[in-house]
């Protein structure tokens, strides 16, 4: 049955009851990207969930516009550093033809690129194409995954639904909430204000790439003290850091060093919210998975993310938005024949190639869901309610697939692009041009408090005055 993506906040009913954003929470056109799926509804509905949760936490009136949402979901392509656009895809990332179909690869991170070549017995990226054409898509997918790389064969929606992975994730809600009773009411932060509803709230950010970092980017804009912690062995890509780490502080910690692990656990003990985006098995070795954190620090609101869902053979597997699109059938639905005409036909005919959503919508919508879950969990603390929430990219994809195309009366896409409102600011890396957060609070545009800090430059500690005052907010010139 088709679902209304504007009602995504229903996943938070265990915490918020029937709370929902008002019917007028956004202004602007309903469709702008166009295409076979309601990507606009997914974007608007996920931001609407944040608006509903924010109203419950701080009684703030949060609204948005189609222009704000569209720009935020495409923030990496709007970003400029000293006038230069971000370099989004590495050479080996993208769709590749195999002996019987297509494979999507993600090799942006150097360690994933190295594992990809190793899996296929290659020493040079130039040999990738011929090697893949000597394998089936499923053979290549399995080989790369076994080597710790990241790959997904392009499947049809029906093929994914029939697979063990697809069946395991089919019934997952967009946000799964687990609640319990706290020993008493807990108040996080200072008294919320319309300018900084999360003033004094401490957020420990163990996420990377887009989904989790876009959630904590928004929480930082709302006034939280967000400390992002990355492993020194696998640093974040610079463009990703510049795109998603506005308003945060950035630290590195080697969890294999006992002293550093102890400091991170001390941070968690003093935090209000922890967001997790690493594989559960990896975090569990250090007692930093959701279950361990909630057992050790019952006051914490823990929000966790993975790619493929929480049950089934890929539950702890590596994955990215682009790969989930490929595996679950979205890439097939967006496939095109030579010349640009849309065609949902089979791969391998020499004139067809798979396609992708107009933006990394699974990442951004899941990130908005994580932010909404964190806000909803914070709203429950004064009532003595604690808990955790978990999301996955595939659950977001399932919502999009179930919804189908926009309603027929709303199916005409705009001609031309929506106007983009751009900010500029000096960062440690140079001048940044960027788009603002996708919210207005009580009619006033929400802004990021400061540009991204230099990567890894922060200490493993909370700001000492975090709970006594709201952060200084910097507003940047608005250029259309």
N, C-alpha and C positions, 0 to 999 in steps of 0.2 A: 504494500500500500504506500502511495506517495505521502511524503511528510512535508510539513511547512517548515522550512528552515528558519523562518523568522521566529519560531517558537523553540529554538534550541535551549533557552533558559529552563525548559521543563526538566532537564537533567538535574537541576539544582533544587527541585521541589522538596527532597528530604531535609534540606536546610532552610529554604526560603518559603516553603509552602507554595502557594499559587502566585507568588510575586513574579512579575514580568515587567519588561520595559513598557512604557506607555506606547500607544499606537503611533504617537508622533515623535518617537525617540530619534527618528532620522528624517532629514529633508533632502529632497533631490530625486533623481530618476531611480527607478527600480532595476533597470537593466542598462549596462554600459559595455561590458566586455562581449556579450553574446556567446553563442556556442551551444552545444547539445546538453549541457548541464547547468544548473542554477548556481553558478559560482558566486554571483552577486548576493543571492539569498544566504549562502553559507557565510559570506563575509559580514553582511549586515546582521545576521542572526547571532553570530559569535560575539560581535561587538555589543549587540543588544543584551546578551547574557552578562557581560561585564557591567552594563548600565543597571541591570536588575540587581546584581549582587552589590554594586556600589551604593545603590539606594538603600539596601538593607543594612549595610555596614555603617554608613555615614549620613544617611538621609540626604544625600546629594542628588540633585537633578542632573543626570548625565544624558547628553544627547550627542548626535553626530550628524554628519552629512555624507552623501554618496561620494563627494569629492575627497573628504578626509579618509574614509574607509578605503577607497580605491588607491589613494596615494600610499597609505600605510601598508597595505598588502603588497605593494610594489616598491617598498622603501629602498631595497638594495639597488634597483635600477634608477632610482631618483638620486641616489647618493653621488656626491662629487667631492673629491679631495684635490684641492688646488686646481679645480676645473676639470679633472680627469674622472671618467666613469669607472666604476668597480669592474674588475676582471672576474666575472662570475664563474665561468666554467673552465676547468683544466682541459688540455687537449684530449685526453682519453675518456673524459666524462661524456655522457650522451648516449644516443642510440647507435647500436652497431648491428649490422646484418650477420646472421649466423647461417649454418647450413640449411636450416629449415624455417627460420623466422627472424626475430629481433630480440636483442638483449639491451637492457639499460644498465650503464655502468656509472659509478660515482667514484672518481679518482682525484677529487680536489685536494684531499689531504695526502701528504707525501707517503705516509705509512700505508694508506689504502692503495695508492698507485703501485708501491713496491710489492704488496701482496698480490695484486692483480697480475702483474708480470710473472711473479713466482708461480702462481697457480697454473699458468699456461706454459711454463718453462721458457719464458722469453727474457731477453736481456735488453731489448730495445722497443720503445713504444711503436716504432715504425712497423714492427712485425705483428702488431695486434690484429689488424684486419684479416690477413690471411689465416692466422691461427683460429680466430673465431668462426670463420667460414668453414673450417674443417670439423666443427662441433655442432651439435644441435643446441638450441637455446637452453634447454633444460640441463644438458651436460655441462655447458659453460657456466651456467648459474651455480650448479652444485660444486664445480671445481673451485670457483672463486670464493664461494661461501666457506668451503672447507679450509681454505688458506687464510681465512680471516679478512677477506676482502668484501666488497659490497657490490652485488649484482642482482638483477631480477629479470627473468624472461618476460616478454610482453605476452600477456594472456588476454583472452576475452573475458568479459564479466562472468559468463557462464562457466568457463574453465576455472576461474578463481573460486567461484562459489562452490564448485564441486571438489576442490582440493581440500586436504586436511587443514591447511592453514586458513582457508576461507571459511570453512565450516566452524572452526574453533572461534573465530572472531565475529561470526555473523550476528550474534545476539548481544554483543557488548553495547551498553549505552554509551552515549557520547562522553558523559562524565559519570564514572562510577564512584559513589560516595559511601564511605564506611564511617559510622558515627559511634561515639561512646560518651559516657558521662565523665566530666572532669570532677576533681575533688571539690571544686568550688568555682565560681565565676572568675574569669581571667580577663583583664582589660589589656589590650595591646596598644602601646604607644600613648601619646597624649590625646587630649580631646580633639577629635577630628574637626577640621574646618573645611570650608568650601574650596580654599586654595590648596590645601594639602591634607586630604582625607586620611592618608596613611602616615602622618607625621609621627615619628618615634617608633614606627614598626620596623623591626629588623628582619630582613629577608636574606637567607643564605642561598646562593644560586649555584647549584651543581648541574648546569645545563650548558649546551653548546649548539652551534649551527644557527637555526632560526626559531624553532617553535618555543622552546623554553626561554631563550634569551629575549624573544619579543614579548613574552609574558612579563619577565622581570624588568624589561625596559619600561613597560607601562606602569608597573608598580612603583618604579623609581620616579616616574613623572607624577604619580599621585602622592609623593612625599616620603616613601619608604627609604630607609638606609639599606641599600642593596649591595652586598659584597659577593662578587662572583669569584669562584675558586676554580682554577684550571690545573691540570697536571703538567709539570714542566716537560715531560717526555713527549707530549702531543700538543703543542701550542695551537691556539686558535688562529685561523687565517686572519690576516690583517683586515681585509675588507669586511669580513663577518663581524669582527670586533668593532670596527667603526660604525657599522650599520646598526647593531643591536645593543651596544653597551652605553648608550646615553644615560646619564644620571646615576651610573653605578661606580663602584670602585672595583679594581681588578687585582687579584692576588693569585699566586701559584702555590701549590703545596704538593709535595711528594708523599702520598699516603703510606708508602712503604717505609718511610722514616718514622719511627715511633714518636719522636718529639713533635713532628709536624702533624701526625694523625691526632695526637692528644690535643694540639691547639685547635684543630678543626672540630673535634668533638666538643671542646669547650665553647667554640662559636655556636654550635648547634644547641648546646644547653642554654645559651643566653638568647637564642633567636626566637622569633615568633612564628616564622614560616620558613620551610625548606622546600625548594623545588629541585626535583631530581630528573635528569635526562640521560644518565648513563645506564648501561645494562645492569639489571638487578643483581645478577650473579657477581659482577665486578664489585658493586657497592657492598654486597653482603660480606665479602671477605674482610671489610673494615668496619662492619657494624653500622654502615651508613645507608642501607636500604630502608625502604619505608617502614617495614615491620619492625626492624631493630630500633630505628629512631623513635617510633611511637612507643615502643616498650620502654626505652631508656629515658625518654623525655616526653611524658604524656601530654604536656601542655602544647607541644608543637602541632601546628597545622602542616601536614606533609602532602605535597602534590607531586605525583610522579607521572612520567611520560615514557612510552616506548613506541616503537615503530609498528609492530605486527600484532599487537593485542597481548593479552595476559594469559592466554592458554594456547595449547597447540604446539606443533613442532618448531615454529619460528618465534615463540614467545620471548626468548632472550636473544634474538638475532639482531644483527646490525641492519639499519635501514635509514633511508632518507625519503623526503617527500617525493622526489622524482622516481624513486624505485617503487614506492607504494603505488603511485599512479600507473606504473608499468605493469606491476603484478596483478592489480585488482581489475584491470580492464579499462581504466580511464584513458590510458594512452591509445588503446585500440579505438575507443569512441571518438577520439580527437585526431585519428589518423587521416592522412590526406594522400591523394594521388598526385603525380607530377602535374604541375600546372596550378596547384593550389586548391582544387575542388575537394570538399570534405568527402571522405569515403570511409565507411566502417567495414571495409572488406578485409579478407585475410592477408597476412603478411606473406612475403616471399614471392610475389608476382612480379617483382622487378620495377614496378611503377608506383608502389605504395610505401609509405613509411609512417610509423606511429607518430603521434603528436602529444601535446602536453597542455595542461591548463594555462590560461593566460598569465597567471602569477603562481607563486608557490602557496596556493591557497590552503592546502592541507596543513602546512607548517603554521601559517599565520592564524588560521581559525583554531587550530589546536592550542596555540599560544594564548589566544583570547580566552579559550576555555580554561586553561590553567590559571590565568589571572582571575577569571570569574570564580573559580573554585576556591582560590586562596582568599578572596574577599568574602565569599560566603562562609567559609570556615572561620574567619576572623569575626564575622557577624554573630556566629554562634557562641563564641567564648564568653561574653558577658552573661549568657544564659546557662553557663555550665556545660555547654556542648563542645566536645572535641572530636577530632577525627582526621581522616585523610581522604584524598581523592586520587583517582588515576584516570589517565586518558591515553589514547593511542592515535597515531596517524591513520591506521586502518579503520578505526571506529569513525573518525571524521570522514574518511572516504566513503564509508558505508552510508552515512547520512546523506552525502551528496548524491550517491548513486540511487538511493531510494527515492530521493526527491524528484529526480528526473529533470526535464527542462523547466524553465519558468512557465507560469500559466500563459496560455495562448494570448490573452489580452495584454500581457507584459513582455512579449517575446521580441519586440523590435528594438534592436540595439541602437544606441546613439551613433550618429555620424560624427566621427572625430573623437578626440580624447577629452576626458573631463579636465577642467583646469586644475593645476597643481599649485598649492601654496607652499613656498619654499622658505626655509630659514637659512641663515648663514652664521657661523661662529668660528672663532679661532680655537684649534685643538692642539695638543702636543705634536700632532703630525702635520699641521698646516690648516688652511682654511677649509672648513666643511660646509657643503650645501646639503640640506636634508629636509625631510618633510616632518611635520609635527605629529604628535600622538593623535589617534582617531577619536578623541572625545572633547566635548565641551562641558564644563561644570557650571551649573547655574548660569548658562549663557556665555561664559567666558572660555576662550580657547585654552585648553591644557597645553602646557609647554614642558620641555625637558629642563631640569634644573641646571645641567651643565653638559658639555660634550663628553665623549668617552675619555677616560683617563689613559695615561700611557699603560699599555698592556703589562700586567704583572707588577705594577709599581706600588701597590698598596700592601700594608702590613696585614697579617692575619689577626685582626682585632676589630671590634666595633668602634664606631665613633663615640668618644666619651660623653658627648652632650646630646647623643641621639634622642634620648627620651625627655629632654628638657625644652627643646625648641624645634620649630619647623625649619626645614632647610631654606636657605636663601634661594629664591627662584629668579632665574635669568630669562628675560623675554627677548627674542631676537626679531630683527626687522622682518616684515612679512612682504614677500615679493611674489606677485602673481606671474 
